[in-house]
Every structure is written in structure tokens, then in C-alpha cells.
Amino acid sequence: MNQFMLHQEQTKESPLLLGTVVAYDTTKGVRIQLDGEETAGVKYYKSRKGLITAVGDRVVLAPISGSYVVLGTVGLPARKYNMNQCPTGSNATAANCASWINTLIEALTAQGLMSKNGW
């Protein structure tokens, strides 16, 4: 039985599914381990255009045309980053600059644009 049929019974209350990204391929999509499954399926799912996901992200999927599409990530909201917070003038101490850079790295990492090991 395919994943779509398997989850039709489980989703009578809500058509949405939750899962965790276990792999991604820029040409195929993302592989998901759906909640309640012991292992990830082999199918790659497409996502909403512009969505950035990383392995380990929790995602929500919606049924579309006999399959599922990743709508977005689930979790705590990303910290909004304001470029105007860059310390300048008399506020540009080494500690302030280091703090600003660390905040920028956190924001880039949270958006999946940077890993903890660099770009």
C-alpha cells in the first residue's frame, strides 16, 4: 500500500500530515519520515516554491493531486533580523560587533542559508 493510501485513514480529522526531513535533493525534493512511521519512505516530495528546509526540520504536508506537498516548517518562529542593528560609531566595540555577527549567523542558520560549519 502506498504512503498516500496508508495515511488517508489516519487523516480523516485533518488532511495535513507532520513529518521530519531526512534528506533533500535540489532536483527531486525532500524525503520525509512521517509522524508515526518507523522509517522514512523512499518518495521525494515537492515543496512550496521558495521554501527552505534542512535535514531535521519538522514540516507540514498537504494532500494535492494524489500526493503531498510540503507547505512549510513547524517550530519556534525565526528571530527577525534587522540590518539596522549593526553597531556603528561609538557603539562599534569589539564585543558589540561579535554579538551582532553571532546574531546574523543564528538568523542565517535558522533560515537554512548557513550551517554551523559555515556556508
C-alpha positions as CSV (number, residue, x, y, z in Angstrom):
1,M,0.0,0.0,0.0
2,N,1.5,3.4,-0.9
3,Q,2.0,6.2,1.6
4,F,-0.9,8.2,0.3
5,M,-3.4,5.4,0.8
6,L,-1.8,4.5,4.2
7,H,-2.4,8.0,5.5
8,Q,-5.9,8.5,4.1
9,E,-7.4,6.6,7.0
10,Q,-5.2,8.3,9.6
11,T,-6.1,11.8,8.3
12,K,-9.9,11.8,8.4
13,E,-9.8,14.5,11.1
14,S,-7.2,16.6,9.2
15,P,-5.8,16.2,5.8
16,L,-2.5,17.7,6.9
17,L,0.5,15.5,7.9
18,L,3.5,16.2,10.0
19,G,7.0,14.8,9.5
20,T,10.7,15.3,9.6
21,V,13.0,16.0,6.7
22,V,15.6,13.2,6.4
23,A,17.1,14.0,3.1
24,Y,16.8,16.6,0.3
25,D,17.8,16.8,-3.3
26,T,17.5,20.1,-5.3
27,T,16.2,18.3,-8.3
28,K,13.8,15.7,-6.6
29,G,12.5,17.4,-3.4
30,V,12.7,16.3,0.2
31,R,12.3,12.8,1.8
32,I,10.2,12.8,4.9
33,Q,9.7,10.5,7.8
34,L,6.1,11.0,8.6
35,D,5.0,11.0,12.2
36,G,4.0,7.5,13.3
37,E,6.3,5.8,10.8
38,E,9.4,4.0,12.0
39,T,11.4,4.8,8.8
40,A,11.3,7.3,6.1
41,G,9.7,6.4,2.8
42,V,11.6,6.5,-0.5
43,K,9.4,9.1,-2.1
44,Y,10.7,12.7,-2.5
45,Y,8.0,15.4,-2.0
46,K,7.9,18.8,-3.7
47,S,7.5,21.9,-1.6
48,R,6.1,25.3,-1.8
49,K,8.3,27.4,-4.1
50,G,10.9,29.4,-2.1
51,L,10.6,27.2,1.0
52,I,14.0,26.5,2.6
53,T,14.2,23.2,4.5
54,A,17.1,21.4,6.1
55,V,17.5,17.8,7.3
56,G,16.0,17.6,10.8
57,D,13.3,20.3,10.1
58,R,9.7,19.5,11.2
59,V,7.4,20.1,8.3
60,V,3.7,20.1,7.5
61,L,2.4,18.5,4.3
62,A,-0.9,18.8,2.5
63,P,-2.5,16.4,0.0
64,I,-2.5,17.6,-3.6
65,S,-3.3,15.6,-6.7
66,G,-2.8,12.1,-5.1
67,S,0.4,13.0,-3.3
68,Y,1.6,15.5,-0.7
69,V,3.3,18.9,-0.9
70,V,5.4,20.4,1.9
71,L,3.7,23.6,2.9
72,G,6.3,24.8,5.5
73,T,8.3,24.2,8.5
74,V,6.9,23.8,12.0
75,G,8.6,25.1,15.2
76,L,9.5,28.2,17.0
77,P,9.4,31.3,14.9
78,A,12.7,32.5,13.5
79,R,14.2,35.6,15.1
80,K,13.6,38.6,13.0
81,Y,16.9,40.2,12.0
82,N,17.3,43.9,11.5
83,M,20.3,45.1,9.4
84,N,20.0,48.5,11.1
85,Q,21.2,46.9,14.4
86,C,24.8,46.8,13.0
87,P,26.9,48.7,15.6
88,T,28.4,51.8,14.2
89,G,30.3,54.8,15.5
90,S,30.9,54.9,19.3
91,N,28.8,51.7,19.7
92,A,31.2,49.7,17.4
93,T,33.1,47.9,20.2
94,A,34.6,44.5,19.5
95,A,32.0,42.9,21.9
96,N,29.1,44.6,20.1
97,C,30.4,43.6,16.7
98,A,30.9,40.0,17.8
99,S,27.4,39.9,19.2
100,W,26.0,41.3,16.0
101,I,27.9,38.8,13.9
102,N,26.7,35.9,16.1
103,T,23.1,37.1,15.8
104,L,23.5,37.3,12.0
105,I,24.9,33.7,11.9
106,E,22.0,32.5,14.0
107,A,19.5,34.1,11.6
108,L,21.2,32.6,8.5
109,T,21.4,29.2,10.2
110,A,17.7,29.3,11.2
111,Q,16.8,30.0,7.6
112,G,18.9,27.2,6.3
113,L,21.2,29.5,4.5
114,M,24.3,28.6,6.6
115,S,25.3,25.5,8.5
116,K,27.1,25.6,11.8
117,N,30.2,24.6,9.9
118,G,30.0,27.5,7.5
119,W,28.4,28.2,4.1
